[in-house]
Amino acid sequence: MKIEILERNYNAKDKLKDLIEKKLTKMQKYLGKDASSRVVLSKTHDREKMEVNVRSNGLFIRSEVESDNMYSNLDTCLAKIERQAIKYSTKLIDKKRNSTIDINDLLFFDEMPKFNAPKITKRKEFELSAMSDNDAIEALELLGNTFYVYKDAKTDAVKIAYKRNDGDYGVIKTS
């Protein structure tokens, strides 16, 4: 597994880097040897943040944790990654009906996690309004939602304005 460790306002000791590589390498059993991961370590004020992004065969898994201890962040992030990898491989197993995960192979769980199939509980239909990006962000703030779908007034492209975790906004343009 290819592992890239980035540091932003944070100096990681070699012990932490080695531990990250050791634990992420164990995830190969779920993700395959061709998997690649990117770990971003950052520090803001007195909080330490870890982001782990893993790519493997078209699969993208992401985990982000923030606390006051980077070592606990690592365990929490990897538990989330393992859970998502198990969930993904369980879906594949259900399709193929060929179980490959053994309970003894789990790194962070004592028993196999159970997953409920997601279901659609509500459907909405609405007409898209033509507006600028700034107007869409104002509408988003007024509604108190985390995203807003609209049609760009200039290009007629469907766009999605969303509120980011850092308090800023982002816009996704569909093609």
MARTIDO-723285 format. One line per field, with one value per residue: residue number from 1; residue in three letters; chain; x, y, z of N, C-alpha, C in turn. Coordinates in steps of 0.1 Angstrom, whole numbers. Each point is the difference from the previous one (the first is absolute). Layout:
<lumdos>
i	(NUM	...)
aa	(ALA	...)
ch	(A	...)
neast	(X	...)
nnorth	(Y	...)
nup	(Z	...)
caeast	(X	...)
canorth	(Y	...)
caup	(Z	...)
ceast	(X	...)
cnorth	(Y	...)
cup	(Z	...)
</lumdos>
This chain:
<lumdos>
i	(1	2	3	4	5	6	7	8	9	10	11	12	13	14	15	16	17	18	19	20	21	22	23	24	25	26	27	28	29	30	31	32	33	34	35	36	37	38	39	40	41	42	43	44	45	46	47	48	49	50	51	52	53	54	55	56	57	58	59	60	61	62	63	64	65	66	67	68	69	70	71	72	73	74	75	76	77	78	79	80	81	82	83	84	85	86	87	88	89	90	91	92	93	94	95	96	97	98	99	100	101	102	103	104	105	106	107	108	109	110	111	112	113	114	115	116	117	118	119	120	121	122	123	124	125	126	127	128	129	130	131	132	133	134	135	136	137	138	139	140	141	142	143	144	145	146	147	148	149	150	151	152	153	154	155	156	157	158	159	160	161	162	163	164	165	166	167	168	169	170	171	172	173	174	175)
aa	(MET	LYS	ILE	GLU	ILE	LEU	GLU	ARG	ASN	TYR	ASN	ALA	LYS	ASP	LYS	LEU	LYS	ASP	LEU	ILE	GLU	LYS	LYS	LEU	THR	LYS	MET	GLN	LYS	TYR	LEU	GLY	LYS	ASP	ALA	SER	SER	ARG	VAL	VAL	LEU	SER	LYS	THR	HIS	ASP	ARG	GLU	LYS	MET	GLU	VAL	ASN	VAL	ARG	SER	ASN	GLY	LEU	PHE	ILE	ARG	SER	GLU	VAL	GLU	SER	ASP	ASN	MET	TYR	SER	ASN	LEU	ASP	THR	CYS	LEU	ALA	LYS	ILE	GLU	ARG	GLN	ALA	ILE	LYS	TYR	SER	THR	LYS	LEU	ILE	ASP	LYS	LYS	ARG	ASN	SER	THR	ILE	ASP	ILE	ASN	ASP	LEU	LEU	PHE	PHE	ASP	GLU	MET	PRO	LYS	PHE	ASN	ALA	PRO	LYS	ILE	THR	LYS	ARG	LYS	GLU	PHE	GLU	LEU	SER	ALA	MET	SER	ASP	ASN	ASP	ALA	ILE	GLU	ALA	LEU	GLU	LEU	LEU	GLY	ASN	THR	PHE	TYR	VAL	TYR	LYS	ASP	ALA	LYS	THR	ASP	ALA	VAL	LYS	ILE	ALA	TYR	LYS	ARG	ASN	ASP	GLY	ASP	TYR	GLY	VAL	ILE	LYS	THR	SER)
ch	(A	A	A	A	A	A	A	A	A	A	A	A	A	A	A	A	A	A	A	A	A	A	A	A	A	A	A	A	A	A	A	A	A	A	A	A	A	A	A	A	A	A	A	A	A	A	A	A	A	A	A	A	A	A	A	A	A	A	A	A	A	A	A	A	A	A	A	A	A	A	A	A	A	A	A	A	A	A	A	A	A	A	A	A	A	A	A	A	A	A	A	A	A	A	A	A	A	A	A	A	A	A	A	A	A	A	A	A	A	A	A	A	A	A	A	A	A	A	A	A	A	A	A	A	A	A	A	A	A	A	A	A	A	A	A	A	A	A	A	A	A	A	A	A	A	A	A	A	A	A	A	A	A	A	A	A	A	A	A	A	A	A	A	A	A	A	A	A	A	A	A	A	A	A	A)
neast	(8	-4	8	-8	9	-10	8	-11	9	6	8	-1	1	13	-1	-5	10	9	-7	-1	13	4	-8	4	12	-5	-4	12	-2	-4	11	9	10	-9	-5	-5	8	-7	10	-9	11	-9	4	-12	5	-8	-6	1	2	-6	5	-8	6	-8	8	-10	4	1	4	-7	8	-7	9	-7	11	-6	11	4	-2	12	5	-8	3	12	-1	-5	10	10	-6	-1	13	3	-8	4	12	-4	-5	10	9	-8	-1	13	1	-10	7	11	-5	11	-2	7	-9	11	-8	8	-4	-10	4	-12	-6	-8	-10	-5	3	-12	-4	-7	-7	6	-10	-7	0	5	-10	8	-9	8	-4	10	5	0	13	6	13	1	-10	6	12	-5	-5	12	6	-9	2	13	0	5	-10	2	-10	7	-5	12	-1	14	3	-10	12	-2	-2	9	-6	11	-3	12	8	8	-13	9	-2	-6	4	-10	7	-12	2)
nnorth	(-12	10	5	11	5	9	10	5	9	-11	-3	-10	-7	-6	-1	11	4	-6	5	11	-1	-4	9	10	-5	-1	11	-4	-7	12	7	-10	-6	2	-1	13	6	10	3	8	4	5	13	2	10	-6	0	-14	1	-11	1	-11	0	-10	-3	-8	-3	13	-6	9	-1	7	4	8	2	7	1	-3	-12	1	-7	7	11	-5	-4	12	6	-8	2	13	0	-7	7	11	-5	-3	12	6	-7	4	11	-1	-4	8	7	-4	3	7	-4	11	6	-3	-4	-10	4	3	13	6	-11	-2	6	-8	13	4	-1	11	-6	9	8	3	10	8	5	8	9	7	12	-1	8	8	-1	10	-3	13	1	-10	6	12	-7	-6	12	5	-11	3	-3	-11	0	4	-6	5	9	0	13	-1	-12	2	0	-12	8	-3	8	-1	-3	5	-10	7	-1	-3	4	-10	-2	-9	-1	-3	-10)
nup	(0	-9	9	-1	8	2	3	7	3	-4	11	-8	11	-1	13	-1	-8	8	11	-6	-5	12	6	-9	1	12	-4	-5	11	3	-2	2	-7	-9	12	0	9	5	8	4	5	8	3	7	5	8	-12	0	-13	-3	-13	-2	-12	-4	-10	-5	-12	-1	11	6	10	8	9	9	8	10	7	12	-6	-7	10	8	-7	1	12	2	-6	4	11	-3	-3	11	8	-7	2	12	2	-7	7	10	-5	-2	12	3	-8	5	13	3	12	1	8	7	10	-1	-12	8	-3	-2	-5	11	-7	-10	-5	4	-12	2	-9	-6	5	-10	9	-9	-8	-6	-5	-6	-3	-9	8	-10	4	6	0	0	-10	-5	3	-4	-10	-1	3	-9	-7	3	-13	-3	-9	-12	-7	-10	-8	-6	4	-1	6	8	5	3	11	9	8	7	13	0	5	-8	-4	-9	-12	-6	-13	-3	-12	-5	-6)
caeast	(-8	8	-5	5	-3	2	0	-4	2	2	12	-2	12	1	-8	-14	0	1	-12	-10	3	-2	-15	-7	4	-9	-13	1	-9	-14	1	9	14	1	-6	9	-6	5	-3	3	1	0	-3	-5	0	4	-6	8	-10	5	-9	5	-7	5	-6	3	-9	-12	-6	5	-4	5	-3	6	-2	7	0	12	10	1	0	-14	-5	3	-9	-14	-1	1	-12	-10	4	-3	-14	-4	5	-8	-14	2	3	-12	-9	5	-2	-14	-2	7	-3	12	6	14	4	-1	-1	14	8	-3	10	-5	-13	0	-10	-3	-10	-12	-4	-14	-1	-6	-13	-5	-12	-7	4	-5	1	-1	4	13	0	12	6	15	5	-2	-14	-2	5	-10	-12	4	0	-14	-7	7	5	14	2	-11	1	-5	4	8	-8	7	3	-11	6	-5	11	-3	8	0	7	12	2	7	-9	0	-9	6	-10	3	-7	-2	4)
canorth	(12	12	9	14	8	14	7	14	6	-11	-7	-14	-8	-12	-10	2	-3	-15	-7	3	-9	-13	-3	1	-12	-11	2	-6	-12	5	9	-4	5	11	11	11	8	13	3	14	3	15	5	14	4	-11	-13	-7	-6	-10	-4	-11	-3	-12	-4	-13	-6	8	3	11	0	12	2	12	1	11	-1	6	-10	-5	-14	-4	3	-11	-12	3	1	-13	-8	5	-5	-15	-1	2	-11	-12	2	-1	-14	-8	2	-8	-14	-2	-1	-12	-11	-7	8	0	7	-8	8	1	10	14	7	10	-4	-13	-7	6	10	-3	11	0	6	14	1	13	2	12	5	14	5	14	7	7	15	6	10	1	-7	8	-1	-14	-1	7	-9	-10	5	3	-12	-7	-13	-2	1	6	-3	11	0	12	9	2	-12	-10	-13	-3	1	-3	8	-8	6	-8	-1	12	11	6	-7	-5	-1	-11	2	-13	1)
caup	(0	0	11	0	12	-1	13	-1	14	10	-2	4	4	-8	6	-5	-15	-1	4	-11	-11	5	1	-13	-7	4	-7	-13	-1	-5	-12	-10	1	-9	7	4	11	3	14	3	14	1	14	0	14	8	-6	-10	-10	-9	-11	-8	-12	-6	-13	-5	-10	-2	13	7	14	7	14	5	15	6	15	6	0	-13	1	1	-13	-9	3	-3	-15	-5	3	-10	-13	0	-1	-13	-9	3	-6	-14	-4	3	-12	-11	4	-2	-14	-5	9	3	12	1	12	12	13	6	-7	3	8	10	5	6	-7	-13	1	-7	-8	-6	-13	0	-7	-2	9	-4	-14	-3	-14	-1	-12	3	-3	-5	9	1	11	12	3	5	14	9	2	9	13	5	2	11	-4	-3	-14	-8	-14	-8	-14	-2	-9	-12	-8	1	6	14	10	14	10	13	11	4	14	5	1	-13	-9	-12	-10	-9	-13	-7	-15)
ceast	(9	-6	8	-4	4	-2	-3	0	1	13	-2	13	0	-8	-15	-1	1	-12	-11	2	-3	-15	-7	4	-8	-13	0	-9	-14	1	8	13	1	-6	10	-8	7	-4	4	-1	1	-3	-5	-2	4	-6	8	-10	7	-11	7	-9	7	-7	5	-10	-13	-7	7	-5	7	-4	8	-4	8	-1	13	12	0	-1	-14	-7	3	-9	-14	-2	0	-12	-11	3	-3	-15	-5	5	-7	-14	1	2	-12	-10	5	-2	-14	-3	6	-4	12	7	15	6	-3	0	14	9	-3	10	-6	-13	1	-10	-3	-10	-12	-4	-14	1	-6	-13	-4	-12	-7	5	-6	2	-2	6	13	-2	13	5	15	5	-2	-14	-3	5	-9	-12	4	0	-14	-7	6	4	15	3	-12	2	-7	5	8	-7	7	1	-12	5	-6	12	-5	9	-1	9	11	1	8	-8	-1	-10	7	-12	5	-8	-2	4	-10)
cnorth	(12	10	13	7	14	7	15	6	-11	-7	-14	-6	-12	-11	0	-4	-15	-7	2	-10	-15	-4	1	-12	-12	1	-6	-12	3	7	-5	7	13	13	11	8	13	4	15	3	16	3	14	3	-12	-13	-5	-7	-10	-3	-12	-2	-12	-3	-14	-5	8	3	12	0	12	0	12	0	11	-2	6	-10	-7	-15	-6	3	-12	-12	3	0	-14	-9	4	-6	-15	-2	2	-10	-13	2	-2	-15	-9	2	-8	-15	-3	-2	-13	-13	-9	7	-1	6	-10	9	2	10	14	6	8	-5	-14	-10	7	10	-3	13	-1	6	14	0	14	2	13	4	14	3	15	5	7	15	4	11	-1	-8	7	-1	-14	-1	7	-8	-11	4	3	-13	-8	-15	-1	0	6	-2	11	-1	13	9	3	-12	-10	-14	-2	0	-3	9	-7	8	-10	0	11	13	8	-8	-6	-1	-12	2	-13	2	-8)
cup	(0	10	-1	12	-2	13	-3	13	11	-4	5	3	-9	6	-5	-14	-2	4	-10	-11	4	0	-13	-9	3	-7	-14	-2	-5	-13	-11	0	-9	6	3	10	1	14	2	15	2	15	-1	15	9	-4	-11	-9	-9	-10	-7	-12	-6	-13	-4	-9	-2	13	7	14	7	14	5	15	6	15	5	-1	-14	0	1	-13	-10	2	-4	-16	-6	3	-10	-14	-1	-2	-14	-10	2	-7	-15	-4	3	-12	-11	3	-2	-15	-5	8	3	11	1	13	12	12	6	-8	3	9	11	6	6	-7	-13	1	-9	-8	-5	-14	0	-8	-2	8	-4	-14	-1	-14	0	-13	3	-4	-6	9	-1	12	14	5	6	14	9	2	9	14	6	3	12	-4	-2	-14	-7	-15	-8	-15	-2	-10	-13	-9	0	6	14	9	14	8	13	10	4	15	6	0	-14	-9	-13	-10	-9	-12	-6	-15	-8)
</lumdos>
